[in-house]
Amino acid sequence: MNYISLTGSLLNISSENKNIRYIKYVRTYKDKKGIFQEDIFPCMWWTRDSNNELFSLQDNSYVAVSGRIERYEHEFIIVIELLEYLGIKR
């Protein structure tokens, strides 16, 4: 089964591929220095175009996404099948 679900903040659109947008996930635990680590994931809407709600939301929008992991142009991305807007993360 290939399924992923995460909540995070929307970041910028990829400069190399305008169909990819990044999501920042902040881990729920601190490292040895007491800092929350974060991960950045490349994401693409399931239709593989940029004319959808993923690209209509502003940066730092907090969203919940679910989908699958696929290999796309020599990297792994999250293909979003469902996106829910949760507000602006400040």
C-alpha positions, 0 to 999 in steps of 0.5 A: 500500500502506498499512502501518505497523509501529513499536515504542513505549511505550503512553501514556494513553487519549484523554480525548475518545475512549475507543477511542483510545490513544497510543503514544510513539515515540522517534526513533533519532537526536538533534537539534542539541541532543543530545536524542532527539525523540519522536512521539506517535501515536493508535492504535485497535484494528481492531475500534474498541472498547476491549475488547481487549489494547491497553487491558488493558496498563499505561502504559509497556508496550513494544509492537510494532504493525503496521496501517494509517493511516486518517482517523478523526473529522478526524485520522489514526490508526493502526489496529492489526491486530497487537500484540506485548507486549515488556515494560515500558520503564523 
